Amino acid sequence: MSSVGSATDLDQVVLPAIPPAHLLSGQIAALQVTDNLHRGTHIVGRFETSGLAGFKIAAQGRPLRVRMSVSADELSVSGWNTDDPKPPSSLPRLVQIRSQGRLRQCVLLKGRKANAQVAFDLAAEEIPDDGLISVELLDIMEGDGVCEEVRRALAGRVAADGAAGVRLNKIVFDEPPAVDFDPDTLDGARCELYSLISAGGLANLNRQGVRLLRSGMFVVNPVLPDTFGSGRITLRLGTKAEPASVIPATWRRINGELRWLRHATRKLMRSAAPSVQRVLSVRDGDVGKPQQHVQGNITELELSSPAASPLLVIMAPCQGAIPTLESGTSY
């Protein structure tokens, strides 16, 4: 047996994945490093808790665009991989998406059929010569780079151990295209599909229309350069009454109908617009008084696209109604 330095002729040569690389399984050689990630067969894997996946990619000195699909389901609970899983929390989970040690986006997931899209670019100088690219999922309360003011604002509003059981369904590595063609205006659901906002995840990725903000908050993410949401943004926010038909008990249904009537009256009087309570940079904290303009039953929230840190938008309570994202316009 011959050897050169510390290597031997028994060492396996791991070939990196060549972009465009669509990785749909955890049983591939390009997935070189895992930390708290259980490899999957038809998905890349499922995180036991906050953890990391490292992929060997043949970037060859070029920048890369990374697209990911993550989701939560009935197994997404703490201890899912043990004989003593914890009961699911009714609170949403807020997860950091990091790569090469930097926060890229945040994902808010609510419910058991929540799918979220993530997209970010890696500069050529961020990719080492060995081509190893790390992707981390961390609970919002963990790690550095998250402002303590944000963590205080989220206390009691998000589930603990938010990354537990989250699925990494697929990850794509590709070269950034020369030009991106995007619309100027998208409805609420499409804003989430484009990863501009994260409001709980979409159960149906083909859904279009108004996005209900049941958590009373949402995240505005840094997006890809020259794409929708990369300039100045106007988000049109409205409200919707909870349908009385979804409340089974008689007294609750009557109460729900009264709430619906009160909300309908406010809409007729054009006084049902929601209010944004706070906007915080995940990295730097409060960004100051939100720029919001009320027009009848709609509130227009004006923001500059976040460059280096997601923004957390917290809505004021809406009595008897649910805040909604009607649409977003990018300038």
PyMOL commands that set and color helices and strands:
alter all, ss='L'
color gray80, all
select helices_A, chain A and resi 124-126+148-154+188-193+244-246+250-268
alter helices_A, ss='H'
color red, helices_A
select strands_A, chain A and resi 3-4+7-8+21-23+31-39+45-56+64-72+93-99+102-109+114-122+132-139+167-174+185-187+197-198+211-212+217-220+232-240+276-281+285-286+291-295+298-304+311-315+322-330
alter strands_A, ss='S'
color yellow, strands_A
deselect
rebuild
show_as cartoon
